[in-house]
Amino acid sequence: QVQLVESGGGLVQAGDSLRLSCVLSGGTFSTYTMGWFRQAPGKEREFVATITGSSGSTRYADSVKGRFTISRDNAKNTVYLQMNNLNSEGTAVYYCAASPRGGLYSALSNFYRYWGQGTQVTVSS
């Protein structure tokens, strides 16, 4: 059974950086497309970034382009989300997700089969 465990969340100030990590176990990591989503209080869960398993192609939400970077280390079964210049919109629970359709990517949550438990990021202004 595939499991995802996120880490790296915390309390930061506006303008700070933070790196989230997500480790996948129970599957062949390199064959999974990985994604990051977030859910702010009172809002729907929204797409943040995704990276394919095969080629490492990436896609970002417009709201984070140029500030966030998604990457993966297949040797460590880990996907990262580097978040720079955080603002108040960054306050949310961040979720890691995995899809076995490793050659594709999508911003749609139903593309992903497995989800982590989430890690809280709070940005103070």
LOKOLZA-769405 format. One line per 5 residues: their letters; for each residue z negated, y negated, x negated of C-alpha. Coordinates in steps of 0.25 Angstrom, whole numbers, plus 5000, padded with zeros to 4 digits. Last residue first. Layout:
A> Z:Y:X  ...
This chain:
SSVTV> 4967:4843:4989  4961:4857:4990  4971:4869:4989  4966:4882:4994  4972:4895:4991
QTGQG> 4967:4908:4998  4972:4922:4994  4979:4931:5004  4977:4946:5008  4990:4950:5002
WYRYF> 5002:4954:5011  5012:4966:5011  5024:4967:5019  5032:4954:5017  5044:4950:5024
NSLAS> 5036:4947:5036  5030:4935:5029  5044:4928:5028  5047:4920:5016  5056:4931:5011
YLGGR> 5060:4938:4998  5069:4950:4995  5071:4960:4984  5057:4965:4985  5057:4969:5000
PSAAC> 5043:4976:4998  5037:4963:5003  5024:4957:4997  5015:4946:5002  5005:4937:4995
YYVAT> 4996:4928:5004  4991:4914:5001  4980:4909:5010  4982:4894:5011  4980:4881:5005
GESNL> 4993:4877:4998  4996:4867:5008  4985:4859:5001  4993:4857:4989  4995:4866:4977
NNMQL> 5003:4861:4965  5006:4875:4959  5005:4888:4966  5009:4900:4958  5011:4912:4967
YVTNK> 5010:4926:4960  5015:4940:4963  5008:4952:4956  5012:4966:4954  5008:4964:4939
ANDRS> 5021:4969:4933  5028:4963:4944  5023:4949:4941  5027:4940:4952  5030:4925:4954
ITFRG> 5029:4914:4965  5029:4900:4961  5023:4888:4969  5025:4874:4967  5040:4872:4967
KVSDA> 5042:4878:4980  5029:4878:4988  5032:4872:5001  5046:4877:5001  5041:4891:5002
YRTSG> 5046:4899:4990  5056:4910:4986  5056:4918:4974  5065:4929:4967  5058:4938:4959
SSGTI> 5070:4947:4958  5065:4961:4963  5051:4958:4969  5055:4945:4976  5046:4933:4976
TAVFE> 5040:4925:4988  5034:4911:4990  5025:4904:5000  5028:4909:5014  5019:4904:5025
REKGP> 5007:4910:5033  5005:4902:5046  4995:4890:5046  4981:4888:5051  4975:4889:5037
AQRFW> 4987:4891:5026  4994:4904:5025  5001:4907:5012  5013:4917:5008  5016:4922:4995
GMTYT> 5027:4933:4993  5031:4945:4985  5044:4953:4986  5040:4967:4982  5047:4977:4973
SFTGG> 5041:4972:4960  5027:4975:4966  5029:4990:4968  5018:4993:4978  5003:4996:4980
SLVCS> 4998:4983:4973  5003:4969:4974  4995:4958:4967  4996:4943:4972  4993:4931:4963
LRLSD> 4991:4917:4967  4992:4906:4956  4986:4892:4959  4990:4878:4955  4983:4865:4958
GAQVL> 4989:4852:4964  4979:4852:4976  4966:4859:4971  4964:4874:4971  4955:4884:4978
GGGSE> 4959:4898:4977  4970:4909:4977  4973:4918:4965  4974:4931:4971  4982:4940:4981
VLQVQ> 4982:4955:4983  4993:4962:4989  4993:4977:4993  5004:4987:4994  5000:5000:5000
